[in-house]
Amino acid sequence: MLEQAPQGAAEAAASDAVSRAVAALAGRLSCPPDQALGQLRRLADTYRIGLAEAASAVLAAVPGAEGGADDRLPPEFRHHRYLPTPARAADLVPTPAQAAGGESAAQTDVSRPPSDPEIQAILDLLPGAVVFTVPVREDGRIVDYRVVAASPEATDIRGRRGRELVGSSTVEDYPSVVGGEVWLAYEQVLVTGRPRSIGPFTYRAVAEGVQAEALYTLHARAFRGGLLVSWVRQDEQRRYAARLAQTERLGNLGWAEWDLTSDTIEWSAGLFEIYERPPAAGPATLDEIGRLVHPGDRDRAGAAVAALLEQGIPMDITYRLQLPGGTKHVRSIFKTSRDAKGRALKAYGIVQDVTAVVAAQRDRARLADIEAELAERQRRLQAEHRLVAALQQVILPIPSSAIELPGLEVAVSYQPAEQLARVGGDWYDLIELPGGRSLLIVGDVAGHGITAAAAMVRLRHALAAFVVTTSDPAELLGYLNRVACEDPTTPTASVIVARYDPQTSTVAWAQAGHPPPVVLSSGRARSLDRPPGRLVGARLDTRYADASLQLSTGDVLVLYTDGLIERRGGYEASWIDPLLSATAAGAGLDRGLASLRPANPDDDMCVLALRTVDRAG
């Protein structure tokens, strides 16, 4: 009976170590405790060590795992002990000699020689930075420690990693440790068998002439005659935290973890900023977040959360939040970790503020709509331009060469505006009268496009009809003004009417708000003084008067619309020079007019030139 008590105590100690190791692995690997226990058993079976010994290795490798297991396990696993198998549990029972002599388990472990391949195989499976180091003794005194195994994630201040650390000497490679706090702690662990945590402390070293230092927290535990030493580089942790914070700021995001077993929530600083919540208030609960969701998105977001927690369906949803600073669009991506029975243990993920992205998408959509509207408008303008051009070609054909009339050579030039929508206002007409006389007309309807073209057609046809009753230019303009004034939809127009009599070589002309004709004679050009006359369609009581002009053989009279001379901010004065040079050289009128260009590309240009000729000659 007396021998059973130590064995029961040893089994209890082994059970507690295994429970704590399972909790440490579950927390470190983010897996359910059942999976962590399976991993621990595989570790023990593979390398033919006891479950308790494997647990001891895990506890030594995972910092902070020395505390009780109950506050690390979910509720359904609390107060439950994972007992080692009887065969392995017996390994931890002190012998009668040990019990009588008071020899500790740690002292017994010290007597066991280390097995490098076996321990290296164990460390290969452990997370974090862990090495197995053994003391080097002279005359029973520890003079050095040498690393005989290292985990893959172990890295020293000089950048050596994993198995590169095997064989390193504390005295040679880390001389500043010798005789210091860490050195003394190692000796205490070997003597007492109790684990020690040291730090945070600053380690300083000179590597290749460069002073370097780092902040560490170190954990040492006696194991099989040596020490399992694990550490965390605190300055690296701070750098990682700073990088994570910078990533959150750049990405407008934050992370969250929700422990469903304890109903505790952890938020990053970025998430507090997204939700405009002071960190002192702590993370918001699920109900509080639900009240912040826009009513229009609440059902959709709630269904996604329910699917995440109840069915384990990953959540990736964008919705709106109503916050004090205004409405935000956020994207939430969450997953869950679940136990062997499929119950959710933890929900974790990120939340990203995508307000700017959504706004940009809306802007792109609006831009696409505007582009579509502009394309449709351009299509309509092109169709209108083709219609107006076809209409003008039907009612206002432009001759390809000069026209011969009694005593006259007549040439016409017409150039539409460059802009598609600004076609249709300028026009001309040539009408042969009885007795060999000719009536020459140039007009310019206010405005552009279909409306101007339609008005031009009405006025042109009306004027041609009035010629049946009279050929007097002033009377014709009076009739035309009455037609324009009586139809309120007709825009105003400038018109000039000239009648040439070949018998007398005289021109009788009248104008309605139109630019004055220009006469080219004997190599010189002059503008005529205009008789009175307002625009047709301006006032019904307008009176028009005739003026007369005597031409000599070879003289040229030029009638034109203002598109030839009126440019933005002024008038083009040199337009006549090319025409004057061409006519003085005896060139045809059509060749002379070919050199003329509109002064304003936004306006039409119509030019009619007549030159008196001696047919008898």
Stockholm file with secondary structure:
# STOCKHOLM 1.0

chainA/1-617         MLEQAPQGAAEAAASDAVSRAVAALAGRLSCPPDQALGQLRRLADTYRIGLAEAASAVLAAVPGAEGGADDRLPPEFRHHRYLPTPARAADLVPTPAQAAGGESAAQTDVSRPPSDPEIQAILDLLPGAVVFTVPVREDGRIVDYRVVAASPEATDIRGRRGRELVGSSTVEDYPSVVGGEVWLAYEQVLVTGRPRSIGPFTYRAVAEGVQAEALYTLHARAFRGGLLVSWVRQDEQRRYAARLAQTERLGNLGWAEWDLTSDTIEWSAGLFEIYERPPAAGPATLDEIGRLVHPGDRDRAGAAVAALLEQGIPMDITYRLQLPGGTKHVRSIFKTSRDAKGRALKAYGIVQDVTAVVAAQRDRARLADIEAELAERQRRLQAEHRLVAALQQVILPIPSSAIELPGLEVAVSYQPAEQLARVGGDWYDLIELPGGRSLLIVGDVAGHGITAAAAMVRLRHALAAFVVTTSDPAELLGYLNRVACEDPTTPTASVIVARYDPQTSTVAWAQAGHPPPVVLSSGRARSLDRPPGRLVGARLDTRYADASLQLSTGDVLVLYTDGLIERRGGYEASWIDPLLSATAAGAGLDRGLASLRPANPDDDMCVLALRTVDRAG
#=GR chainA/1-617 SS CTTHHHHHHHHHHHHHHHHHHHHHHHHHHTCCHHHHHHHHHHHHHHTTCCHHHHHHHHHHHSTTTTSCSTTTSCGGGTTCCCCCCHHHHGGGSCCHHHHHHTCCHHHHHHTSCCCHHHHHHHHHTCCSEEEEEEEEEETTEEEEEEEEEECTTCBCTTCCBGGGGTTCBHHHHCGGGTTSHHHHHHHHHHHHCCCEEEEEEEEEEEETTEEEEEEEEEEEEEETTEEEEEEEEHHHHHHHHHHHHHHHHHHTEEEEEEETTTTEEEECHHHHHHTTCCGGGCCCCHHHHHHHBCHHHHHHHHHHHHHHHHHCCCEEEEEEEEETTEEEEEEEEEEEEECTTCCEEEEEEEEEECHHHHHHHHHHHHHHHHHHHHHHHHHHHHHHHHHHHHHHHHHSCCCSSCEEETTEEEEEEEECCSSGGGCCCEEEEEEECGGGCEEEEEEEESSCHHHHHHHHHHHHHHHHHHTTTCCCHHHHHHHHHHHHHHCTTSCCEEEEEEEEETTTTEEEEEEESCCCCEEEETTEEEECCCCSCCCBTTCTTCCCCCEEEECCTTCEEEEECGGGTEETTEECCSTHHHHHHHHHTTCCHHHHHTTCCCSSTTSCEEEEEEEECCSCC
#=GC SS_cons         CTTHHHHHHHHHHHHHHHHHHHHHHHHHHTCCHHHHHHHHHHHHHHTTCCHHHHHHHHHHHSTTTTSCSTTTSCGGGTTCCCCCCHHHHGGGSCCHHHHHHTCCHHHHHHTSCCCHHHHHHHHHTCCSEEEEEEEEEETTEEEEEEEEEECTTCBCTTCCBGGGGTTCBHHHHCGGGTTSHHHHHHHHHHHHCCCEEEEEEEEEEEETTEEEEEEEEEEEEEETTEEEEEEEEHHHHHHHHHHHHHHHHHHTEEEEEEETTTTEEEECHHHHHHTTCCGGGCCCCHHHHHHHBCHHHHHHHHHHHHHHHHHCCCEEEEEEEEETTEEEEEEEEEEEEECTTCCEEEEEEEEEECHHHHHHHHHHHHHHHHHHHHHHHHHHHHHHHHHHHHHHHHHSCCCSSCEEETTEEEEEEEECCSSGGGCCCEEEEEEECGGGCEEEEEEEESSCHHHHHHHHHHHHHHHHHHTTTCCCHHHHHHHHHHHHHHCTTSCCEEEEEEEEETTTTEEEEEEESCCCCEEEETTEEEECCCCSCCCBTTCTTCCCCCEEEECCTTCEEEEECGGGTEETTEECCSTHHHHHHHHHTTCCHHHHHTTCCCSSTTSCEEEEEEEECCSCC
//
